[in-house]
Amino acid sequence: MKKQTLEAHEYALADVFCDKYEFEIPGYQRPYSWQVEQATTLVDDLLLFLEDQPENIKDADPYFLGSLVLIKPDGPSSQVVDGQQRLTTLTILMSVLRTIMTDGFSNSLDMRIFQKGDEALMTDDKPRLKTRSQDQDFFFKYIQESNRLDELFSLNKKLSDSQSNILKNALAMHRLLEKNDEKVLQRLTKFLMTGCFVVVVTTPNVESAYRIFSVMNDRGLDLSPTDILKNHITSKISGKDGKQENYTKKWEDIEERIGRDNFNFLFSHIRMIEMRTKSRSNVVADFKNEIKPEKNPENFIDKKLVPYSEAYSDILDENYSGTLYVEDINNSFRWLNRIDNNDWVPAAIYYLSKYSNDAERLLKFFRLLERLASILMINRVAINNRISRYAKLIAVIDAGTEFSESSPLHLVDSEKKSALQQINGPIYEVGQIRVMVLLRLDSEISDGMAVYDHPRITVEHVMPQHPNKDSQWKKWCPSVLDHENLVHCLGNLALLSRTKNSAANNYEFEKKKTAYFNPRNGHSAFVLTNEIIKEKEWTPTVIEARQKRLVNKLIEVWDLN
């Protein structure tokens, strides 16, 4: 008979917090992250549900609390693959009820929190749930031991995020429940133990548990691809001598340092560095089926995740910290971060991690990469073509030929020609590029000294799109064709650090300069706009001269000759 490898059963909580299970949260799991809103919502929902139930709890409708996925070969030992947030929160809830209620119920709840030792069986008292080792001493002392909540609530020391969540949730649930009379609390406790159910899925090994975990959580539960990969990778590291715990901490430290969203993006970038092609699946599948970091998880974390995350952080924060060309390299990062796509990022991460100690090489590469990314953006190159271009770039970085004449890092003549057509044309109509191009010009004209940290940057026409027929604008530019050719070009555009004012658009030139372009301190935040303010008139001749000068500056900046 084929050995059964998976079991799934529905149990009331009284049959979950019992001697059949000794729950343990493995070190590779995320820290406890439920916050007050989630914890109090659980309690509120239970109390609200009970209001509509019969007086006799035995006749109440069942209440489903979700599922648990456990690695449980033989015996009670159970590693929690999925469900740690619920188990931890339910233990906190039972601890709070135990503190508030009378002795009979308190003793019953104590049995659900603690497994009592048996002298005849030579067993000791032990908690039914062991949290991650980083939190277990704290959790045991203040939650699982009796009569310690007051001590917990009076703590005045720095706690980890997970410990802070434990404290805040216990305090919030305590405040919520202590308002109720004993009868309501007894009713809640009876229902919690006998009327609240979970589906417990058990499997004897980590591989099948991971498959279940992945299937369940790829269907929309609140887990990210990196949560699934963390389980997949760190579970393959030996638990001896705290090794798994140390690598799990490395993983979590990186996630905390760069933020959860960026951490997920990082894995997409690593996927590109490793596979060098557009994904035809998803990040989890690509790592499992193609990259396979679990074959040598320590090497993956030490040699790839750590250095790539450090490079990614430096790029995002524009914070390269070498000894030479620091400001120039960070300036390239600043302009790269204004590109309207992230397809350039894998190549940037790879190069910075590979040559972090060669500042001269980094400076040359990132100036060329910023140029390439900017021109691909200006030319509105399609995503598949961008991905293919950067994949080829990663390949030549590997080969050490990124600066060769045929390198994809360089622009070809047709790309330069196309970019010139864009910047010489009605650039205002290409909404995705106009701010970036004008800021690049402004920076160059100000010798790179300008800082663009304004919460809002907009682009405004100097000569209006629809001038009044009796205005000075019409006298300066009576030709409809001239107006059509000039109105959207670089030479007729200004930068503003404010929301656009449609009424001000048609102001006469002098009023527009003083009331719209010229803020109260007497000058604009942008050199380009200050140049406009100094002009006495705004004729086609002025616009054309400015257009020529600005285009020539961009030709110089991006070497478009």
Stockholm file with secondary structure:
# STOCKHOLM 1.0

chainA/1-561         MKKQTLEAHEYALADVFCDKYEFEIPGYQRPYSWQVEQATTLVDDLLLFLEDQPENIKDADPYFLGSLVLIKPDGPSSQVVDGQQRLTTLTILMSVLRTIMTDGFSNSLDMRIFQKGDEALMTDDKPRLKTRSQDQDFFFKYIQESNRLDELFSLNKKLSDSQSNILKNALAMHRLLEKNDEKVLQRLTKFLMTGCFVVVVTTPNVESAYRIFSVMNDRGLDLSPTDILKNHITSKISGKDGKQENYTKKWEDIEERIGRDNFNFLFSHIRMIEMRTKSRSNVVADFKNEIKPEKNPENFIDKKLVPYSEAYSDILDENYSGTLYVEDINNSFRWLNRIDNNDWVPAAIYYLSKYSNDAERLLKFFRLLERLASILMINRVAINNRISRYAKLIAVIDAGTEFSESSPLHLVDSEKKSALQQINGPIYEVGQIRVMVLLRLDSEISDGMAVYDHPRITVEHVMPQHPNKDSQWKKWCPSVLDHENLVHCLGNLALLSRTKNSAANNYEFEKKKTAYFNPRNGHSAFVLTNEIIKEKEWTPTVIEARQKRLVNKLIEVWDLN
#=GR chainA/1-561 SS CCCCCCEEEEEEGGGTSSTTCEEECCTTSCCCCCCHHHHHHHHHHHHHHHHTSCSSGGGSCCEEEEEEEEECCSSSEEEEEECHHHHHHHHHHHHHHHHHSCHHHHHHHHHHHEECCBTTTTBCCEESEECCHHHHHHHIIIIISTTCHHHHHTCCSCCCHHHHHHHHHHHHHHHHHTTSCHHHHHHHHHHHHHTEEEEEEEESSHHHHHHHHHHHHTTTSSCCHHHHHHHHHHTTSCCGGGHHHHHHHHHHHHHHHHCHHHHHHHHHHHHHHHHCSCCSSCHHHHIIIIICGGGSHHHIIIIIIHHHHHHHHHHHHTCCCCSSSHHHHHHHHHHHTTSSCCTTHHHHHHHHHHSTTCHHHHHHHHHHHHHHHHHHHHTTCCHHHHHHHHHHHHHHHHHTCTTSTTCTTSCCHHHHHHHHHHHHSCGGGCHHHHHHHHHHHHHHHTTTCCCCCCSCCEEEESSCSSCCTTSHHHHHCCCHHHHHHHTTSGGGEEEESSCCCTTGGGSCHHHHIIIIISCTTSSCSCHHHHHHHHCSCCCHHHHHHHHHHHHHHHHHHHTCC
#=GC SS_cons         CCCCCCEEEEEEGGGTSSTTCEEECCTTSCCCCCCHHHHHHHHHHHHHHHHTSCSSGGGSCCEEEEEEEEECCSSSEEEEEECHHHHHHHHHHHHHHHHHSCHHHHHHHHHHHEECCBTTTTBCCEESEECCHHHHHHHIIIIISTTCHHHHHTCCSCCCHHHHHHHHHHHHHHHHHTTSCHHHHHHHHHHHHHTEEEEEEEESSHHHHHHHHHHHHTTTSSCCHHHHHHHHHHTTSCCGGGHHHHHHHHHHHHHHHHCHHHHHHHHHHHHHHHHCSCCSSCHHHHIIIIICGGGSHHHIIIIIIHHHHHHHHHHHHTCCCCSSSHHHHHHHHHHHTTSSCCTTHHHHHHHHHHSTTCHHHHHHHHHHHHHHHHHHHHTTCCHHHHHHHHHHHHHHHHHTCTTSTTCTTSCCHHHHHHHHHHHHSCGGGCHHHHHHHHHHHHHHHTTTCCCCCCSCCEEEESSCSSCCTTSHHHHHCCCHHHHHHHTTSGGGEEEESSCCCTTGGGSCHHHHIIIIISCTTSSCSCHHHHHHHHCSCCCHHHHHHHHHHHHHHHHHHHTCC
//
